[in-house]
């Protein structure tokens, strides 16, 4: 996805089928804004162009290898998601 930010997470309230009470609800997060989402660019599953806001980028997205290329895997989305969780917990944007 490469653009996981707090502005791209939609939250929906829905009934909880696992709860004993019939009126129980739960929140479900949905990822949106696939405007800059791109498929993997090389056969190893690594991308080579940095996207998304700088403050959400994982450290490996800003580092170049010996050939001068930026290479990273889809694990950067996990880093971006952790940044969103940090904002949620500490109520910062």
Kinemage of the C-alpha trace (Angstrom):
@kinemage 1
@onewidth
@group {chain A} dominant
@subgroup {mainchain}
@vectorlist {calphas} color= white
{ca unk a 1} P 0.000 0.000 0.000
{ca unk a 2} L 2.804 2.384 0.984
{ca unk a 3} L 0.462 5.117 2.172
{ca unk a 4} L -0.803 4.002 5.584
{ca unk a 5} L -1.611 7.160 7.503
{ca unk a 6} L -4.237 8.088 10.066
{ca unk a 7} L -6.144 9.955 7.359
{ca unk a 8} L -6.390 6.760 5.291
{ca unk a 9} L -7.900 4.571 8.017
{ca unk a 10} L -11.691 4.497 8.146
{ca unk a 11} L -13.382 3.213 11.300
{ca unk a 12} L -16.753 1.508 11.159
{ca unk a 13} L -19.001 0.452 14.040
{ca unk a 14} L -20.645 -2.939 13.436
{ca unk a 15} L -22.450 -5.654 15.413
{ca unk a 16} L -20.163 -8.108 17.189
{ca unk a 17} L -21.196 -11.677 16.252
{ca unk a 18} L -18.906 -13.175 18.923
{ca unk a 19} L -20.453 -11.283 21.841
{ca unk a 20} L -23.135 -12.832 24.051
{ca unk a 21} L -25.216 -9.645 24.188
{ca unk a 22} L -27.264 -8.901 21.083
{ca unk a 23} L -26.535 -5.160 21.293
{ca unk a 24} L -22.734 -5.538 21.440
{ca unk a 25} L -20.739 -3.721 18.786
{ca unk a 26} L -17.113 -3.497 17.717
{ca unk a 27} L -14.967 -1.158 15.674
{ca unk a 28} L -13.483 -2.303 12.380
{ca unk a 29} L -10.685 -0.391 10.679
{ca unk a 30} L -10.616 -0.184 6.899
{ca unk a 31} L -7.667 1.002 4.828
{ca unk a 32} L -8.535 3.455 2.064
{ca unk a 33} L -6.896 5.783 -0.456
{ca unk a 34} L -5.152 3.459 -2.844
{ca unk a 35} L -4.174 6.390 -5.057
{ca unk a 36} L -0.440 5.693 -4.776
{ca unk a 37} L -0.545 1.981 -3.964
{ca unk a 38} L 1.674 0.090 -6.391
{ca unk a 39} L 2.550 -3.512 -7.130
{ca unk a 40} L 5.956 -4.878 -6.156
{ca unk a 41} L 8.618 -3.686 -8.529
{ca unk a 42} L 11.206 -6.465 -8.522
{ca unk a 43} L 11.134 -10.251 -8.296
{ca unk a 44} L 12.207 -10.208 -4.639
{ca unk a 45} L 9.096 -8.314 -3.586
{ca unk a 46} L 10.954 -5.073 -3.006
{ca unk a 47} L 9.934 -1.614 -4.091
{ca unk a 48} L 12.299 1.067 -5.191
{ca unk a 49} L 10.477 4.388 -5.004
{ca unk a 50} L 9.628 6.075 -1.689
{ca unk a 51} L 6.010 7.139 -1.312
{ca unk a 52} L 3.795 8.374 1.464
{ca unk a 53} L 4.351 11.189 3.964
{ca unk a 54} L 7.894 11.453 5.322
{ca unk a 55} L 6.898 11.209 8.981
{ca unk a 56} L 5.283 7.804 8.368
{ca unk a 57} L 8.142 6.317 6.343
{ca unk a 58} L 10.210 3.475 7.735
{ca unk a 59} L 13.952 4.150 8.037
{ca unk a 60} L 14.810 1.783 5.174
{ca unk a 61} L 12.723 3.861 2.771
{ca unk a 62} L 15.062 6.815 3.189
{ca unk a 63} L 18.307 4.844 2.842
{ca unk a 64} L 19.989 4.066 -0.473
{ca unk a 65} L 22.062 0.965 -1.206
{ca unk a 66} L 25.498 0.932 -2.880
{ca unk a 67} L 23.898 1.269 -6.320
{ca unk a 68} L 22.045 4.389 -5.196
{ca unk a 69} L 18.641 2.696 -5.179
{ca unk a 70} L 16.085 2.678 -2.388
{ca unk a 71} L 14.901 -0.884 -1.798
{ca unk a 72} L 12.404 -2.074 0.763
{ca unk a 73} L 9.735 -4.719 1.251
{ca unk a 74} L 6.075 -4.565 2.224
{ca unk a 75} L 7.180 -4.559 5.860
{ca unk a 76} L 7.243 -0.768 5.655
{ca unk a 77} L 3.429 -0.860 5.847
{ca unk a 78} L 3.773 -2.443 9.294
{ca unk a 79} L 5.989 0.460 10.367
{ca unk a 80} L 3.452 2.949 9.003
{ca unk a 81} L 0.631 1.145 10.805
{ca unk a 82} L 2.599 1.283 14.074
{ca unk a 83} L 2.922 5.047 13.604
{ca unk a 84} L -0.863 5.278 13.174
{ca unk a 85} L -1.341 3.255 16.384
{ca unk a 86} L 1.048 5.592 18.202
{ca unk a 87} L -1.070 8.552 17.080
{ca unk a 88} L -4.208 6.779 18.250
{ca unk a 89} L -2.835 5.908 21.682
{ca unk a 90} L -1.246 9.295 22.355
{ca unk a 91} L -3.854 11.292 20.412
{ca unk a 92} L -1.287 13.065 18.309
{ca unk a 93} L -1.290 13.774 14.602
